[in-house]
Amino acid sequence: MNNPVYLDYNATTPVAAEVLEAMLPYLAQHYGNPSSSHAHGGKAAEAVHVARASVAALLGAAADEIVFTGSATEANNLALLGVARALAGAKRHLVVSAVEHPAVIEPALHLRSEGWELSVIPVDAYGRVDPAELAAALRPDTALVSIMHANNEVGTIQPIAQIAAITRARGILLHTDAAQSAGKIALDVDALGVDLLTLAGHKFYAPKGVGALYVRTGTPIAPIQFGAGQENGLRPGTENVAQMVGLGAAARLASARLPAATERLRLMRDALHRRLAAAVPGLMLNGHPSERLPTTLNVSFPGIVGRELLSHVAASVAASVGSACHSEAEAVSGVLAAMGLDARRAMGAIRLSVGWMTTPREIDLAAAALAEGAKGLLRPQR
């Protein structure tokens, strides 16, 4: 049996061949500890330096503003909890959106359990935050606003630069979780105006188990772990050199492929949408029609449960109903609920996400399988 067409790149991407090639020497020959003063340590330290500079270049940042972490979740926790520790004496208010990833929502709720006040900003029917509504929620004691750059389920891109203009004018720090957008669309921390930015290696062809947090120079942040002082004291522990090298290689690869890769992804996504819309009457798009990641197509199939459809076509298509972090839950997606979708439409939703390896033939095969699957599951209307 052939492998099913993979349309779950928002969940994770394969490790690119160029990334694996860059990593392998640091899993075998170059095994030194970067903190060691001898030649083996120096080789490892230089590799980490190059990787840090590569990640910085992808974001338009300085190398010393990049903190390597073990994941985007860790980077988000460091951003929220680290800023909270640094500013707790003067400010005790945090603002997030209703569609944040659990890696932001959970540390925010943890801070609330410790006495912080938390404001959750609603989104519109497309999943976007209204900057004016966010501005109205800000207070003199607001320490940090955390709004994701692009949503992992529907792909909607937030107006981060507009939000940054508001927060900066009031002296409030801004963090954005860019785990889904890094490597897929152009990112520049100065154009966005953010103080902190998270990315995840396995979302753009690096391995799982490595991420990074951009911390603008001068941003008040305290460590949430303690040890020997690696990563400017913000992430102690012996460096995972091979993983860092992999993230750096993925960043270089993304820098070289953008913006051509962005356009190709958009073409694949839109071709899939056209084929499905032509074959499935009443198919509904979830998310913003234009301000959306080029990888992401979230659609609702009328009269069908999305999870049942994906199970029905599992031999032909590998996709998900939403975030891989909670896609097995039977409840309606919190993102779709926050967008105001009724339960029937939300239950009929699936997320299809394309990647660099997606081919036109795979688009055709997947669209045909999903359309046939939907037709087979559709119950007669009474």
C-alpha positions in Angstrom: 0.0 0.0 0.0 1.3 3.5 -0.9 1.9 6.0 1.8 -0.9 8.4 2.3 -0.4 12.0 1.0 1.0 14.0 3.9 -1.0 17.2 4.4 -0.1 17.8 8.1 3.0 20.1 7.7 1.6 22.4 10.4 1.9 19.6 12.9 5.5 18.8 11.9 7.8 18.8 8.9 10.4 16.2 7.8 14.0 17.0 8.5 15.4 18.4 5.3 18.3 16.5 3.7 20.6 19.6 4.0 19.7 19.9 7.7 20.5 16.3 8.4 23.8 16.6 6.5 24.8 19.6 8.6 23.9 17.8 11.8 25.6 14.5 11.3 29.2 15.5 12.0 28.1 16.9 15.4 26.5 13.6 16.3 29.8 11.7 15.6 33.1 13.4 15.0 32.7 16.8 16.6 31.4 15.8 20.0 33.1 18.4 22.2 31.4 20.5 24.9 31.2 24.1 23.7 32.3 25.3 27.1 35.5 23.3 27.0 38.7 25.3 26.3 40.4 22.7 24.1 40.1 22.2 20.3 37.1 19.9 20.5 35.2 22.4 22.5 36.2 25.2 20.2 34.9 23.3 17.2 31.5 22.9 18.9 31.4 26.5 20.1 32.1 27.8 16.6 29.2 25.6 15.2 26.8 27.0 17.8 28.0 30.6 16.9 27.3 30.0 13.2 23.9 28.5 14.0 22.9 31.4 16.2 23.9 33.9 13.5 21.9 32.0 10.9 18.7 32.0 13.0 19.3 35.7 13.7 19.6 36.4 10.0 16.3 34.7 9.3 14.6 37.1 11.7 16.6 40.3 11.0 18.0 40.1 14.5 21.4 40.3 16.1 23.1 37.0 17.0 23.3 37.8 20.7 19.5 38.3 20.8 18.9 34.6 20.0 18.4 32.1 22.9 18.3 28.5 21.9 15.7 26.3 23.7 14.5 22.8 23.6 11.2 23.7 21.9 8.8 26.5 21.1 6.9 25.6 24.3 10.0 26.2 26.3 10.6 29.5 24.5 7.0 30.6 25.2 7.3 29.7 28.8 10.6 31.6 29.1 9.1 34.7 27.4 6.0 34.9 29.6 7.4 33.6 32.9 10.8 35.3 32.4 9.2 38.7 31.8 6.8 38.2 34.7 9.7 37.5 37.0 11.6 40.6 35.8 8.6 43.0 36.1 6.5 41.5 38.9 7.5 44.2 41.3 5.9 47.0 39.3 3.4 45.3 36.9 1.0 42.4 37.3 -1.2 42.3 34.2 -0.9 40.1 31.1 -2.8 40.2 27.8 -3.2 37.2 25.4 -5.6 36.4 22.6 -8.4 33.8 22.7 -6.7 31.7 19.9 -3.3 31.3 21.4 -1.5 27.9 21.5 -1.6 26.0 24.8 2.1 26.8 25.1 1.1 30.4 25.7 -2.3 29.9 27.4 -1.0 27.5 30.0 1.9 29.7 31.3 -0.5 32.7 31.3 -3.0 30.7 33.4 -0.1 29.7 35.7 0.7 33.4 36.2 -3.0 34.0 37.0 -2.8 31.3 39.6 0.1 33.2 41.2 -1.9 36.5 41.4 -1.4 38.0 38.0 -4.4 39.5 36.3 -5.1 38.1 32.8 -7.1 39.6 30.0 -8.1 37.4 27.0 -8.8 39.4 23.8 -11.5 38.0 21.5 -11.1 37.5 17.8 -13.4 38.1 14.8 -15.0 35.6 12.5 -11.6 35.2 10.7 -9.6 34.7 13.9 -8.0 38.1 14.0 -7.5 40.4 16.9 -8.9 44.0 16.6 -6.0 46.3 17.6 -8.5 48.8 18.9 -10.0 46.2 21.2 -6.6 45.2 22.4 -5.7 48.8 23.1 -8.8 49.2 25.2 -7.7 46.2 27.4 -4.2 47.7 28.2 -3.6 49.2 31.7 -0.8 51.1 33.4 0.2 47.8 35.1 0.2 45.7 31.9 3.6 44.0 31.7 3.3 42.0 28.5 1.1 41.3 25.5 1.4 37.9 23.8 -0.3 37.5 20.4 0.6 34.7 18.0 1.9 35.7 14.6 -0.1 33.1 12.7 -2.6 30.6 13.9 -1.7 26.9 13.8 -5.2 25.7 13.0 -6.7 28.2 10.5 -3.5 30.0 9.4 -4.8 33.5 10.1 -2.0 36.1 10.4 -2.4 38.7 13.1 -1.7 42.5 12.6 1.4 42.3 14.8 3.0 45.6 13.5 -0.2 47.5 14.3 -0.4 46.0 17.8 3.3 46.7 18.3 2.7 50.4 17.6 0.2 50.5 20.4 2.2 48.6 22.9 5.4 50.4 22.2 3.7 53.8 22.7 2.6 52.7 26.1 5.9 51.1 27.2 4.5 47.6 27.2 6.4 44.5 26.0 5.1 42.5 23.1 5.8 38.8 22.5 4.7 36.8 19.4 4.6 33.1 18.9 5.9 32.7 15.4 6.3 28.9 15.5 3.9 28.4 12.5 5.1 31.3 10.4 8.9 31.1 10.6 10.4 29.7 7.4 7.1 30.0 5.6 6.8 33.7 5.2 9.3 36.5 5.7 9.9 37.6 9.3 11.7 40.7 10.4 11.6 41.6 14.1 12.0 45.3 13.5 9.2 45.5 10.9 7.0 43.5 13.3 8.1 45.7 16.2 8.2 42.8 18.7 10.3 42.5 21.8 10.2 38.7 22.0 9.5 36.1 19.3 9.3 32.3 19.4 10.1 29.8 16.7 10.1 26.0 16.5 12.6 24.0 14.5 10.4 21.1 13.6 7.9 23.5 11.9 10.4 24.4 9.2 12.5 21.3 8.4 14.7 21.1 11.5 14.4 18.3 14.0 12.0 18.1 16.9 13.5 19.1 20.2 15.0 22.5 19.3 13.5 26.0 19.2 14.6 29.6 19.9 13.5 32.8 21.6 14.4 36.1 20.2 14.9 38.7 23.0 15.4 42.3 21.9 18.4 43.9 23.5 17.4 45.6 26.7 14.2 43.6 27.2 13.8 42.8 30.9 13.7 39.1 31.3 14.8 36.8 34.1 15.7 33.1 33.9 13.2 30.4 34.9 15.9 27.7 35.2 19.2 27.9 37.0 22.5 26.3 36.3 25.9 27.1 34.7 24.8 30.2 32.8 24.7 29.1 29.1 22.6 31.1 26.6 23.3 34.4 28.5 22.1 32.8 31.7 18.5 32.3 30.3 18.8 28.6 29.4 21.4 26.7 31.4 22.6 23.3 30.5 25.2 21.8 28.1 24.3 22.9 24.6 22.7 20.4 22.3 25.1 21.2 19.5 23.7 19.0 16.8 20.2 20.3 17.3 21.4 23.9 17.2 23.3 23.2 14.1 20.2 21.7 12.6 18.1 24.8 13.4 20.8 27.0 11.9 20.9 25.0 8.7 17.1 25.1 8.5 17.2 28.9 8.9 19.7 29.3 6.1 17.7 27.0 3.9 14.5 29.0 4.6 16.3 32.3 3.9 17.6 31.0 0.6 14.2 29.7 -0.5 12.0 32.6 0.5 10.0 34.2 -1.1 9.8 31.7 -3.9 8.8 28.9 -1.5 6.0 31.1 -0.1 4.5 31.5 -3.5 4.8 27.8 -4.3 3.1 26.9 -1.1 0.3 29.3 -1.8 -0.2 27.8 -5.2 -0.4 24.3 -3.8 -2.8 25.3 -1.1 -5.1 27.2 -3.4 -5.2 24.4 -6.0 -6.3 22.0 -3.2 -9.0 24.5 -2.2 -10.3 24.9 -5.7 -10.5 21.2 -6.3 -12.3 20.6 -3.0 -14.7 23.5 -3.5 -15.6 22.2 -7.0 -16.3 18.7 -5.7 -18.0 19.4 -2.4 -21.1 21.6 -2.5 -21.2 24.0 0.5 -17.6 23.6 1.5 -16.7 26.5 3.9 -13.3 28.1 4.4 -12.3 28.8 8.0 -9.8 31.6 8.6 -9.0 34.8 6.7 -9.2 34.5 2.9 -6.0 36.5 2.3 -4.2 37.2 5.5 -3.4 33.6 6.0 -0.3 31.3 6.0 0.4 30.0 2.5 0.5 26.5 4.0 -2.9 26.3 5.6 -6.3 25.3 4.4 -9.0 24.8 7.1 -12.3 23.9 5.6 -15.6 22.6 7.0 -17.5 19.8 5.1 -21.3 20.2 5.5 -23.1 17.4 7.2 -19.9 15.5 8.0 -17.8 15.1 11.1 -14.2 16.0 10.2 -12.6 13.4 12.4 -14.8 10.7 10.7 -13.8 11.9 7.3 -10.1 11.7 8.1 -10.5 8.3 9.5 -12.4 7.2 6.4 -9.6 8.4 4.1 -6.7 7.5 6.3 -5.1 5.2 3.8 -5.0 8.0 1.2 -4.6 11.3 3.2 -2.7 12.1 6.4 -4.1 15.3 7.9 -5.7 16.5 11.2 -8.7 18.3 12.5 -6.6 20.9 14.3 -3.6 21.3 16.5 -1.6 18.1 17.0 -1.3 19.1 20.7 -4.9 18.3 21.3 -6.3 16.8 18.0 -7.5 13.7 19.7 -10.0 15.5 21.9 -13.6 15.1 20.9 -14.6 18.7 21.8 -14.9 21.4 19.2 -11.7 23.3 18.6 -11.2 26.2 20.9 -9.9 28.3 18.0 -13.0 27.7 15.9 -15.3 28.3 18.9 -13.5 31.6 19.6 -14.2 32.6 15.9 -17.9 32.1 16.6 -18.4 29.0 14.4 -21.5 27.0 15.3 -20.9 23.5 16.6 -22.0 21.7 13.4 -19.6 23.7 11.2 -16.8 23.4 13.7 -17.2 19.6 14.0 -17.0 19.4 10.2 -13.6 21.1 10.0 -10.3 19.6 9.0 -6.9 21.3 8.7 -4.9 20.6 5.5 -1.4 22.0 5.4 1.1 21.7 2.6 4.8 21.8 2.6 7.9 22.2 0.4 7.7 18.5 -0.6 4.0 18.7 -1.7 3.5 18.0 -5.4 0.6 18.8 -7.8 -0.1 15.1 -8.2 -0.4 14.7 -4.4 -2.9 17.7 -4.4 -5.0 15.9 -7.0 -4.9 12.6 -5.2 -5.8 14.1 -1.8 -8.6 16.2 -3.2 -10.1 13.2 -5.0 -9.9 11.0 -1.9 -11.4 13.7 0.4 -14.3 14.4 -2.0 -15.1 10.7 -2.5 -14.8 10.2 1.3 -17.2 13.1 2.0 -19.7 11.7 -0.6 -19.6 8.3 1.0 -20.2 9.7 4.5 -22.8 12.2 3.7 -26.1 11.2 5.2 -29.3 11.8 3.3 -31.0 15.0 4.5 -34.5 14.7 5.8 
